Amino acid sequence: MHHRNMRTTLRGFTAARRVVLAWRLLTGCDRIKGFGRSTLVACSGGADSCALALALWSARVPMALAHIVHDMRPREQAMADRDAACALASLLHTPFVEAEVAGLQSGGRNIEAAARQARYRELAGLARAHGCEFIATAHHADDQAETLLLRLLRGSGVRGLAGIRASVAYADRTIIRPMLGITRAQSEQICGVAGWNFVIDSTNADAARARGWLRHEITPRLDARFPGWSGRAASMAEDMAIAASLLGERADALWRLSSETTAGRSWSRAELRGADRLALSDLFRLCAKRLVGGRGLDRAPRREQTCVIAAIQDDATHPRTFRLGRLRVAVTAKLVEIEPAEG
């Protein structure tokens, strides 16, 4: 298909227009002009990221395509994906940049999390090197719904149930997700409209992975029984994001009631006793962020937070000490002190 015809066709396709509109909103509408909105598009070669690239290209968005090669699959498959992403960049006359990460298989138990962190780190470096303020990833409404289900099953709180954020600061760049308003099927339709043959990542079909199992065993049944549930889940995530923001404001207000100590912060126990469970839980998150760089609180089981909250709110006066991840919480008759834990 000729470039001009392909652009015209994509511009007339509703799903592509929705992606472009979301990109405009996430990059500051018309307040930022030209290359101040230059975007690095993370492209795996699959349907979703190719659809993102095609949609943005149709609107002449200043962009570059980036591919990260990693060692989670056989080298031959990984390079085939890289070549597919490069071919799309060539078709669109768009700059192509790449990086490679290795050693993921020899890491800890959560290989997927390590791979994700490594990809974002490399993408941020590529964006910085090529003058792109924004990094666009192709997470869509089905990804959002799967994420909510997984986090619900794992017992996430309000922040977890806010799901995948449409925009988040990362290092000195901003990661944006302009496709959260469209589905996986619509991504494939964008590729079809453009006549582009995307690659299929075999790891997506791996039922041994939690997300793969959910995608192939559970969500098809939900689709059949509750049509449109993924869109409703995505809307709920937006509501939970607002709730999380409000919780953050309450936690910050509680933080301002504290006094600085030698190692951490101290509160009047009476001032914290009136706060509800969600506000106190978010205060612990804020303390972890500001006192230990956000590390370790995710390893504090909810029952431990519940014990600390109960101690703050009960009538006992004897001193008690708790460990919350990398935080130490001391509750006395009149004070609550939170500081980094030793060890």
N, C-alpha and C positions, 0 to 999 in steps of 0.2 A: 504494500500500500504506500502511495506517495506520502511524504511528510505532511504536506498541506491537507490532504484528504484525511489522514489519520488524526491530525489535530482537530479538524472540524468535526469528525465523527466522535472523538472523545469528549469534546466540549459539549456535544449534544446529549451525552449520556449522563443521566441523573446522578449515578453513584460517583462518577469522576468529578462532577461539579461539587458534590458534597465534600469530597476530599479537599478540593481546592479552597472552598469556603472555609473549612476548618483550619487549613494552613494559614489563610489570611488572618483569621481571628487569633490563632495561637502565636503568630509572629508580629502582632501589633497593628493589624489592619493597615491603614495607610499612614500611620504615625511615623513608620520607619520606611524610608525609601530605598530602592535599588539594592545594592549589595549589602546593606545593613541587614537584609533579610535572607542573605545567601544561605542555602540549606544543604547539608550533607545528608544524602538519602542512603540509609543502610540497606543494602540490597543483597539478599542471599541467593537470588536466582529463582526463588519460588514465586508462586502466584501472588501472594500478598505484597511482597516488597516490589515486585515488578509492576503491579497495579499502582502502587504509590508513586513510583517513578514516572509511569506513563501519565497518570493524572496530573502531576505537577508539571511535567514537561508540556502538556497540552496548554497550560496557562502561561508558558514561558517563564516559569519560576527560575531564578538564578540558582543553579544547583550543581552538585557533583555526586556521582554514584560511588559508594564505598563498599568494599567487600572484605570481610575478615576470614581468612583461612585458618581453621583450627584442626586439631588432631583427634577429634572425637569419632571420626569415621575413617575408613580406608582412604589413603592419599589420593587414589584415582578418583573416587567419588567427590572428595573435597575440591580437587582441581577442576573437575567437570562443572561444579557449581560456580566456581570462580570464573571459568571461561564463559558461562552463560550470562553472568552479571556483566562481564566485560563486553560481551557481544551486544547486550542491550544498550550499554553506554555508547558503543560505537554507532548503533542504529540511530540513537537520539542525538548524536553529535554532542555528547555530554562528557565532561572530564571523568575519568575513572581513576580511583585511588584504592590502594589495598594495603593490608598489613597481615601479619601472621602471628598466631600464638601457639605455643607448644607446651607439652608437659601436663595437659589437663587430665589425662588418664592416670597419672601418677599422683594426683592430688588427694584430697580428703574424700569423705563419703559423698558429699553433695557436688558431683561433677557438673551438673547443669548450672548450679549457682556460680561455681568457679568460672565456667565458660561465659556466662552472662556478664560477670564482672570484668573478665578479660576483654570481651568484645566492646563493652562501653568504654573501657580505658583506652583501647586502641582507637575507637571512633572519635573520642574526644581529642586525642593527639592528631588524628588526621584532619579533623575540623579546624583545629588551631593552626595547623601547618598550611591549610589551604584557605584560610580566611572565612570560614563558615561559622556564623554565630549559632546556628540551629542544627540539631541532629534529628532527623525524622526517622522514626521506626514504624513498621507496618502493623502494629497491634490493632486488631479490629474487634467488632462487637462480640464475635464468638470467643475470641481469646479472653475478653473481659468476663463473659459468662462463665467460662471454664475456671478462670482465676477465682471468681467469687465462690464457686462450688468447692474448689480445693481449699480455700481459706476457711470456708464454713466448716468443712469436714475436719480441718485441723484446729478448730477452735479460735480463730482470729477474733479480735475485737473490732471496734468501730473503724479504726484506721485501716485494718486489713480488709474489711468489707467495703472500703472505698475503692478497692480494686486498683486497676492500672490508671495512673494519673495521666491526664491529657497533656500536661506540661510539668516538667520538673527540672530544677537546676542540677547540673552535674559538672563538677569542677568549675571551669570558667565558661561553660557553654550551657545551652538549654536544650533538653531533649523534649521533642514534641511528638504526639501521636495523632495525626490528622485523620486516621481511618477508624477511630472508635465508633463512629456513627454508621459504618457499613459492615456487612457480613462477609464471611469467607466466600460464600457463593457469589456475592457482588464483586469481590476481588477477581475471581476467575472470569466473571463476565467482562470486566474492564480489559483483561488480557485478551479475551476472545474478540471483543470489539476492535482491538488494535491488531488482531491477527498475530499475537505473540505467543509462542509455545514456551511456557515456563517449565522449570524442572520440578521434580517431586522429591522432597527430602524423605528418605526411607525411615529416618528416626521418628518422624511424626506418626508412623504406624506401629511403633514399638509399644505394645501393651504392657511391657514390664515397667515402663515409666508411668508415673501417676497421671500425668496429663494425657499421655497416649491412651491409657486405659479408659480414662474419663471420656475422651473424644470418641472412641470407637465402641465402647460398651454401654455408656450411660447416656450421653447427650442425644444419640439418635432416638432413644426411647422417650426422652423428655420432649424432643421435637414432635414425636408422633402423638403423645398424650396431651402436651401443653404447647400447641403451636404459638410461636412468637415469644416464648419464654425468655430467650436470650436477650431480646430487645428490652423486655421489662427488667431483666436483671441489670442490664447496662444503665437503665434509668435509675434503678435503686442505688447503683454504685455512685451516680452523680449526687443523689440525696445524702448518701453516707459520707461523701467527700465534704459536703457542706457541714454535716454534723461533726466531722472530724475537725474542721476548721474552727467551729464554735468551741469544741472541747479544748483546742489549742489555746484559744483566747482565755478560757477559764483557768487552764493550767498556768498560763503566763501571769495571770492575776494572782494566783496562789504563790508563784515564785517571787513576785514583788513583795509579798508579805514577809519573806524570809530575811534573816540577817546572815552576813558572811561570818564563817568561823575559820579557824586555822586551816582546816582541810576541806570544808564543804559549806553547807547551809544549815540554818537552824530556824524552826518555826515555833510559835506558841502552839501547844497541842490543842488548846481551846479553839484557835482559828481554823485548824484543819479538821477538827471533829465535826464541824457543820457541813463540810464538803461531801458530796456524794461519791460513790465508788468509782464512777467513770472519770470524774474530775481528778481524784487522787491517783488513779491508774495513769492518767495522762501526765500528771505531775511527775510520777516516777520516770516516765519516758523522757520528759524534759530534763530531769536531773541527770539521767544517763547521758543525754546529748551534751549537756553543758559541763558535767563534772568528769566524765570518762570518754568523751568523744562519741557517745552513742553506742558504745560497745557493751555487749553482754546482757542487756536487759531481755533480749529475745530468748536467752537461755534460762530465764527465771519463770518457772511454771506459774500458771495463773493462781494455783492454790497458795503459792508463797505470797503473791501480791494480796490475795484475800486475807491471809493471816496478818499481814502488816496493817491492812486497812481496818481489820477487826480490832487490832491492838490500839490503833489510834482512836477508835470510836468507842471503845468500852470504858468501864469505870475503874478498871484496875490501876493501881498507882505504883506497883513495883517495876523497876527498870527491865526492859526486854530489848534484845538485839536480834536483828534479822539480816539475812544476806539476800539481796536481789541482784542476780547476775554479778556485775562488778561494783555494785553499790552496797554499802553498809548502812542500815537504818536502825537508829537507836530511839526507843520510845520510853520516856520517863513520865513522871506524874504531870509535869508541866511543859515538857519540850519534846519536839521531834527533830532529830538531827540526821542528815543524810550526807554521806561522804564516800569517796572511793574506798573500796574494800582492799585490804592487804592481800597479796598473793594472787 
